[in-house]
Amino acid sequence: PKLQKVIMTGLLGFNELFEGSFRHNRDLRIINMDNMNIRLLSHTLFQGLTKLEELVLSNNNFYLMLNSDPGNRKFSRFFGDLTNLQILRMQGNRLESLQSEIFQSVTKLR
C-alpha cells in the first residue's frame, strides 16, 4: 500500500523542513505537522501533492514562511499543486500577511 497519511504532531527538533521531503509520496492525503516549532518551510515542499486533502501547519513558529518579499515569486506557488486540498489549518503561528496568489489554485477549501 502507498503512504497516505503523515502525522508528525509534536515532533520537536525540526526547525526547517527541506525541499523534497514529500517528493516520493504523491499519494499522501493528510499531512499533520502541528506543534513542531517549525520556523521555515521550503517553497517546494508540497510540490506534486495533488491528492493532498488535509494539511495541518498549526501551532508552529512561522514568521517567514509566507511573509516573503512581495516581489519574490517563489512563494506564489507555495500551495500551487494542492488542487484537492479541502482542509488547511494554520492557526497559532506568527504570520502577519500572506500573498493572495498563494491560494490561487486551492479552490476546494471548506
C-alpha positions as CSV (number, residue, x, y, z in Angstrom):
1,P,0.0,0.0,0.0
2,K,1.1,3.6,-0.6
3,L,1.6,6.1,2.2
4,Q,-1.5,8.3,2.5
5,K,-1.1,9.9,6.0
6,V,1.9,11.5,7.7
7,I,1.4,12.7,11.3
8,M,4.3,14.4,12.9
9,T,2.5,16.2,15.7
10,G,4.7,17.5,18.5
11,L,7.9,16.1,16.9
12,L,10.3,18.8,18.1
13,G,13.7,19.4,16.7
14,F,12.7,20.2,13.1
15,N,13.2,23.9,12.7
16,E,13.0,23.6,8.9
17,L,11.6,21.1,6.5
18,F,13.6,21.0,3.4
19,E,12.5,20.7,-0.2
20,G,11.9,17.1,-1.4
21,S,10.8,15.8,2.0
22,F,7.5,14.5,0.5
23,R,8.7,14.2,-3.2
24,H,8.2,10.4,-3.5
25,N,4.9,10.3,-1.6
26,R,2.5,11.7,-4.2
27,D,-0.4,9.6,-2.8
28,L,-0.5,11.5,0.5
29,R,-3.9,12.6,1.6
30,I,-3.1,14.0,5.0
31,I,-0.1,15.8,6.4
32,N,-0.2,16.9,10.1
33,M,2.8,19.0,11.2
34,D,1.1,20.5,14.3
35,N,3.1,21.9,17.2
36,M,6.6,21.1,15.8
37,N,8.2,24.5,16.3
38,I,8.9,24.8,12.6
39,R,10.2,28.3,11.6
40,L,10.6,27.9,7.9
41,L,9.3,25.6,5.1
42,S,10.8,25.2,1.6
43,H,8.6,26.8,-1.1
44,T,8.8,23.5,-2.9
45,L,7.8,21.2,0.0
46,F,4.3,20.5,-1.2
47,Q,5.0,20.3,-5.0
48,G,3.4,17.3,-6.7
49,L,1.0,16.5,-3.8
50,T,-2.1,16.8,-6.0
51,K,-4.0,14.3,-3.9
52,L,-3.5,16.0,-0.6
53,E,-6.8,16.8,1.1
54,E,-5.8,17.9,4.6
55,L,-2.8,20.0,5.7
56,V,-2.2,21.0,9.3
57,L,0.5,23.5,10.0
58,S,-0.9,24.9,13.3
59,N,1.0,26.0,16.4
60,N,4.4,26.3,14.9
61,N,6.7,29.3,14.8
62,F,6.2,30.5,11.2
63,Y,7.1,34.1,10.7
64,L,8.9,34.0,7.3
65,M,7.2,31.0,5.6
66,L,4.8,33.1,3.6
67,N,5.8,36.6,4.6
68,S,8.5,36.8,1.9
69,D,9.2,39.9,-0.1
70,P,6.1,40.6,-2.3
71,G,8.3,40.6,-5.3
72,N,9.6,37.1,-4.6
73,R,7.5,34.8,-6.9
74,K,8.8,31.5,-5.5
75,F,6.2,31.6,-2.7
76,S,3.3,32.5,-5.0
77,R,3.0,28.8,-5.8
78,F,3.5,27.6,-2.3
79,F,0.2,25.7,-2.3
80,G,0.0,25.6,-6.1
81,D,-0.2,21.8,-6.6
82,L,-2.6,21.2,-3.7
83,T,-5.7,21.3,-6.0
84,N,-7.6,18.8,-3.9
85,L,-6.9,20.5,-0.6
86,Q,-10.1,20.8,1.5
87,I,-8.8,21.5,5.0
88,L,-5.9,23.9,5.8
89,R,-5.1,24.7,9.4
90,M,-2.5,27.4,10.1
91,Q,-3.7,29.0,13.4
92,G,-1.2,29.6,16.2
93,N,1.6,30.9,14.0
94,R,3.2,34.4,13.8
95,L,2.2,35.2,10.2
96,E,1.4,38.8,9.6
97,S,0.4,38.7,6.0
98,L,0.0,36.3,3.1
99,Q,0.4,36.8,-0.7
100,S,-3.0,36.4,-2.3
101,E,-1.5,34.3,-5.1
102,I,-0.6,31.6,-2.7
103,F,-4.2,30.3,-2.6
104,Q,-5.0,30.8,-6.3
105,S,-5.2,27.1,-7.2
106,V,-6.6,26.0,-3.8
107,T,-10.3,26.1,-4.7
108,K,-11.8,23.2,-2.7
109,L,-11.2,24.6,0.8
110,R,-14.2,24.2,3.1
